[in-house]
């Protein structure tokens, strides 16, 4: 398999490439998002927190060098660490003037302990100047580009206010891979209204897309988001007409997740199996707060049932 795991884990891939564990430091480059400032929409995606999904990232008031130093210090208190991923996590991290992007990304990779530059963004925020910059930086250190797809289904995409059609994602993947950049895709499971079959269809679509990695995450309902308002309406308003929410328990999520893993092409690196939204913001599902316990349950379930990545993948 992949070391001790029954799936192609990020930890295994990093140790294979760099010969040691590599830890991620979440950074905030101070960008915003075209789905917040009016270029595409306002309010962001329906599930997005006030921090633009960068709740664990550093402070935009500090330089990238300062954020990296703080991240290193926090990790050093827990374990000896020598290698890092500089992860621009908050908001849309390519949504800024090109010279500013060059400055902050270069500042990150100039740190000798940084092995990888990882950038979370939208596929509609990768114009030719940005692609050229990423290509240039990729000649210095590996560059990973994380695209927030969430789902392939247009009705779900409209509901979450994603703001771009599937063809834009496909074009972005093509342009990134044409430049030999690493592409990671973020997928949310159990979006309102999505069936078991729809979620597996997203996995199958990505199997035939030229991607390198995937993040699989259960939908989190966080305080202060428009999704939280919709969730409350679904629970209490008889006039609610939106898609039904289904919040699975841990057992149901693990069954669906491991089915996705079995159908996933073995070469795709799995960067995430669950999420850990800030406990002070998390409304549902509360059981996801015990991330280590959930991961242990996933590993045990896969071993007990002899499941592994690609078991149901047939090309």
C-alpha positions in Angstrom: 0.0 0.0 0.0 1.3 3.5 0.9 3.4 2.9 4.0 1.0 2.1 6.9 -2.0 3.8 5.1 -4.5 2.2 2.8 -4.7 5.3 0.7 -2.1 7.6 -1.1 -1.7 10.0 1.8 0.0 13.4 1.6 2.4 12.4 4.4 3.5 9.4 2.3 4.0 11.5 -0.8 6.0 14.1 1.0 8.3 11.6 2.8 8.8 9.9 -0.6 9.8 13.2 -2.2 11.7 15.0 0.5 12.8 12.1 2.8 11.2 13.6 5.9 7.9 14.9 7.3 6.9 18.3 5.9 4.5 20.5 7.9 2.2 23.1 6.6 2.1 26.7 7.8 -1.1 28.5 6.9 -0.5 32.1 5.7 -2.6 35.1 5.0 -1.5 37.2 2.1 -4.1 39.9 2.7 -6.1 39.2 -0.4 -9.9 39.3 -0.7 -12.1 37.4 -3.2 -14.0 38.4 -6.4 -17.0 36.7 -4.8 -16.9 39.2 -2.0 -15.9 42.5 -3.5 -18.6 42.6 -6.2 -16.6 41.5 -9.2 -18.5 38.3 -9.2 -20.7 38.6 -6.1 -21.0 39.6 -2.5 -20.7 37.6 0.7 -18.5 34.8 -0.7 -19.5 31.2 -1.1 -22.4 30.3 1.2 -20.2 28.2 3.5 -17.2 30.5 3.7 -16.3 32.0 7.1 -15.4 35.6 7.7 -11.8 34.7 7.4 -12.3 33.3 3.9 -11.6 29.7 5.0 -8.4 30.9 6.5 -9.4 30.6 10.1 -6.1 28.9 11.0 -4.0 31.2 8.9 -1.6 33.8 10.2 -2.5 37.5 10.5 -2.5 39.6 7.4 -1.1 42.5 9.5 2.2 40.6 9.6 4.7 40.0 6.9 5.0 36.6 5.3 8.4 36.2 7.0 6.8 37.0 10.4 4.0 34.6 9.8 6.4 31.8 8.8 8.4 32.4 12.0 5.4 32.3 14.2 4.2 29.1 12.5 7.6 27.5 13.0 7.7 28.4 16.6 4.3 26.8 17.3 5.3 23.6 15.5 8.6 23.5 17.3 6.8 23.4 20.7 5.2 20.1 19.7 7.9 18.3 17.7 11.3 18.8 15.9 10.5 20.2 12.4 12.8 21.2 9.7 10.7 21.3 6.5 7.6 23.3 5.7 4.9 24.0 3.1 4.1 27.8 2.8 0.4 27.6 2.4 -1.5 30.7 1.3 -4.8 29.7 2.6 -7.0 32.7 3.3 -9.5 34.0 0.7 -8.4 33.9 -3.0 -4.6 33.9 -2.9 -4.0 34.9 -6.6 -6.5 37.8 -6.5 -4.1 40.7 -6.3 -1.8 42.8 -8.6 0.9 40.6 -10.1 3.8 42.5 -8.5 2.3 42.1 -5.1 1.8 38.3 -5.7 5.4 38.1 -6.9 6.6 39.9 -3.7 4.7 37.7 -1.1 5.2 34.4 -2.9 8.9 35.1 -3.4 9.3 36.1 0.2 7.8 32.7 1.2 10.1 30.5 -1.0 13.2 32.4 -0.1 12.9 30.8 3.3 15.4 27.9 3.1 13.1 25.7 5.3 10.2 26.1 2.9 10.1 23.1 0.5 6.8 23.8 -1.2 4.7 26.9 -2.1 1.0 26.0 -1.9 -1.7 28.5 -3.1 -5.4 28.2 -2.5 -7.4 30.0 -5.2 -10.3 30.0 -7.6 -10.0 28.7 -11.2 -11.3 32.0 -12.5 -8.4 33.9 -10.9 -5.6 32.5 -13.0 -5.0 34.9 -15.8 -2.0 34.6 -18.1 0.2 36.9 -15.8 -0.5 34.8 -12.8 0.1 31.5 -14.7 3.5 32.9 -15.9 4.5 33.9 -12.4 3.5 30.4 -11.0 5.5 28.8 -13.8 8.5 30.9 -13.0 8.3 30.1 -9.2 7.9 26.4 -10.0 11.4 26.4 -11.5 12.7 27.4 -8.1 10.6 25.3 -5.7 7.5 23.1 -6.3 4.3 25.1 -6.6 0.9 23.6 -5.7 -2.3 25.2 -6.8 -5.4 24.3 -4.8 -8.7 24.9 -6.6 -12.0 25.2 -4.8 -14.3 23.1 -6.9 -16.5 21.5 -4.2 -18.8 19.8 -6.7 -19.3 19.2 -10.4 -23.1 19.6 -10.2 -24.4 23.0 -11.5 -27.4 23.1 -9.2 -25.2 22.6 -6.1 -22.7 25.2 -7.5 -25.5 27.7 -7.8 -26.7 27.1 -4.3 -23.3 27.5 -2.7 -22.7 30.6 -4.9 -19.5 29.3 -6.4 -19.6 31.8 -9.2 -18.1 29.9 -12.1 -19.1 27.1 -14.4 -17.4 23.7 -14.6 -15.7 24.6 -17.9 -13.7 27.3 -16.1 -12.3 24.6 -13.8 -11.4 22.4 -16.7 -9.6 25.2 -18.5 -7.7 26.1 -15.3 -6.5 22.5 -14.8 -5.4 22.3 -18.4 -3.4 25.6 -18.2 -1.8 24.7 -14.9 -0.8 21.2 -16.0 0.6 22.6 -19.3 3.1 24.4 -17.1 3.8 21.3 -14.9 2.2 22.8 -11.8 0.8 20.5 -9.2 -3.1 20.7 -9.0 -5.1 19.9 -5.9 -8.9 20.0 -5.8 -11.1 20.7 -2.8 -14.3 18.8 -2.7 -17.1 19.1 -0.1 -19.2 16.0 0.7 -22.9 16.2 1.8 -23.7 19.6 0.3 -27.4 20.3 0.7 -29.5 18.4 -1.9 -26.6 16.2 -3.1 -27.3 12.4 -3.2 -24.8 9.6 -2.6 -24.7 9.1 -6.4 -24.0 12.8 -7.1 -21.0 12.8 -4.7 -19.5 9.7 -6.4 -20.1 11.4 -9.8 -17.8 14.2 -8.7 -15.1 11.7 -7.7 -15.5 9.9 -11.1 -15.2 13.2 -13.0 -12.0 14.1 -11.1 -10.6 10.6 -11.9 -10.5 11.7 -15.5 -9.2 15.1 -14.9 -5.5 15.8 -14.9 -5.2 16.5 -11.1 -2.5 15.5 -8.7 -4.3 15.7 -5.3 -7.6 16.0 -3.6 -9.0 17.3 -0.3 -12.2 15.6 0.8 -14.1 17.4 3.5 -17.5 17.1 5.1 -19.6 20.2 4.9 -19.2 22.3 8.1 -21.8 24.8 9.2 -20.1 27.7 10.8 -21.5 30.6 12.8 -21.7 33.9 10.9 -22.1 32.3 7.5 -25.0 32.4 5.1 -25.1 28.6 5.3 -25.8 28.8 9.0 -28.8 31.1 8.2 -30.1 28.6 5.6 -29.6 25.7 8.0 -31.6 27.4 10.7 -34.4 28.1 8.2 -34.4 24.5 7.1 -34.8 23.4 10.7 -37.4 25.8 11.9 -39.1 27.6 9.0 -42.1 25.8 7.5 -41.8 28.1 4.4 -38.3 27.0 3.7 -38.0 25.9 0.0 -34.3 25.3 -0.4 -32.5 22.0 -0.6 -32.7 19.7 2.3 -29.8 19.5 4.7 -28.5 16.1 5.7 -26.0 16.1 8.5 -24.5 12.6 8.7 -23.1 11.0 11.9 -19.5 9.8 11.9 -20.4 6.3 10.8 -22.3 7.4 7.8 -19.6 9.9 6.8 -16.9 7.2 7.1 -18.9 4.8 4.9 -19.4 7.4 2.2 -15.9 8.7 2.4 -14.3 5.3 2.1 -16.5 4.5 -0.9 -15.1 7.7 -2.5 -11.6 6.6 -1.7 -12.2 3.1 -3.2 -13.4 4.8 -6.5 -10.5 7.3 -6.5 -7.6 6.8 -9.0 -4.6 5.5 -6.9 -2.2 8.1 -8.2 -4.2 11.0 -6.8 -2.7 12.1 -3.4 -5.3 12.5 -0.7 -4.5 15.7 1.2 -7.5 15.6 3.6 -10.1 13.1 4.7 -12.0 15.4 7.1 -11.9 18.9 8.4 -11.6 20.7 11.7 -13.5 23.9 11.7 -12.8 26.3 14.6 -14.6 24.9 17.6 -16.0 28.3 18.6 -17.7 28.6 15.2 -18.8 25.1 14.5 -22.5 24.5 14.6 -22.7 21.1 12.9 -21.6 18.4 12.7 -20.1 18.7 16.2 -18.4 15.3 16.1 -15.9 16.6 13.5 -14.2 18.5 16.3 -12.5 15.3 17.4 -10.4 15.1 14.3 -7.8 12.6 15.5 -10.6 10.3 16.7 -12.3 10.5 13.3 -9.1 9.7 11.4 -8.4 6.7 13.6 -12.0 5.5 13.0 -11.5 5.9 9.2 -8.2 3.9 9.3 -9.7 1.1 11.4 -12.8 0.9 9.2 -10.7 0.6 6.0 -8.5 -2.1 7.6 -11.4 -4.1 9.1 -13.2 -4.1 5.7 -10.1 -4.6 3.6 -10.7 -1.3 1.7 -8.1 0.7 -0.1 -7.8 3.6 -2.6 -8.6 2.5 -6.1 -10.2 -0.8 -5.1 -13.3 0.1 -7.2 -11.4 2.2 -9.8 -11.4 0.6 -13.3 -9.9 3.3 -15.4 
